[in-house]
Amino acid sequence: MPWHKEARALMLAWYGGNEIGNSTADVVFGDVIPSAKLPLSWPRSLEDNPSYLNFGSTNGRVLYGEDISVL
């Protein structure tokens, strides 16, 4: 998302079910302020990942060196 700094807000709308339209409208028009408790997140850059220093493989073998940094 190279444009993220230009956006005033980012909104993810999935897992909405039948009420996705109503719930999205509530957020967009300010009737509800979401708590932003997502099951996952997106890093702004590769350096923001705990696996950044361990990214890649050697001779086809991936080594997981993140240790306790994996959440």
URJOQUI-V871699 format. One record per pair of residues at least 4 apart in sequence whose C-alpha atoms are under 6 Angstrom apart, sorted by the first residue. I is the first residue (numbers start at 1). J is the second residue. If there is no record, write none. Layout:
# URJOQUI-V871699
[[I:J] [I:J]]
This chain:
# URJOQUI-V871699
[[16:20] [20:24] [25:29] [26:31] [26:32] [27:32] [43:48] [47:52] [50:69] [51:55] [51:66] [54:65] [57:61] [57:62]]
